[in-house]
Amino acid sequence: MTDPAEKLFIVPVPALVATLLAAERGKGAPLTEEEVLQIRDRAPSIAMPAHAYRAVINARGYDDIDPENVWEEWQLARKSLEAEN
């Protein structure tokens, strides 16, 4: 049973980093800040309690980009993803 006082998190589904990566690959060039913000604003999201959010992170194996810091975190994620390829 969920604790009604438990904080809710707004979680993009699919993960925002995956959505941005797909958009950038589809574009064939780096996304602009405006494009990143538009994608974030249009991303389907659900509200979930903290315990469910932690379960999603554990199942996925990574934490997603924070929507509040999407541009800065996307720049860091891009560098990390480029290094892997």
N, C-alpha and C positions, 0 to 999 in steps of 0.2 A: 504494500500500500504506500502511496506517495504522501509525504508530509506536506500539507497545504502551505506551510511556511517556507518550504524549500524554494530557493531562487530558481527562476526560469531563465534559460538561455535561448536566444534566437539563433538557430543553427541552419546555415545554408545547406541544402541537399540537392545535388551532390556537393561535395566539399568545394568551397570557393576557389582554392588553389587549383583544383582539377578543372573547374569551369574556365578560369582565366588561362590556364595552359592550353586548353582546347581552342579557345578563342584566338590566342596568339598564334598557335600553329595553323589554324584556319586562315588567319590574315596573312601569314608568311612574313610578318614583321612585328617588332615590339609594339605592344599596346600603349596608347597614350594614357595619361592620367585621367582624362575625361572618359575614355573608353572603359578603363578599369572601374571608375566610379559608376558608370551606367550599368555595367555588368553586375556589380555588387547590388545596386538599387533594384535591379530586375530579377535577381536570383531567387528562386523558390526557397522558402525557409519554413522551418517549423519551430515551435516553442517546446522545449523539453526541460524537465527538472535536471538538476545538477548530476544526480546519480546516473540518469540515462545518458546525459552528455558524456560523462566519463566512460561509460560503456561503449559509446560510439567511437571515441578516441582510441580506446584500447583495441577494439575490433579492427579499426582502420589502420592502426599502427603509427599514426602521426596526428599532430594537432593541426587544425586548419588555420588559415590566415584570419586574424581578428578583423571583422568588418569595419571597426572604428578606425583602424590604422591600415586599411587595405592597400593604399598606394606604397607606403614605406615597406610593408611586409611583403608585398608582391615583388618589389625590387630585390629584396634579399632572397626570396624563394627562387626567382628567375636565375640568379647567380648560382645558387645551389643546384638547381635542375640542369643548368648548362654544364656545370662541372661533372655531373654524372654521365653526360652523353659524350 
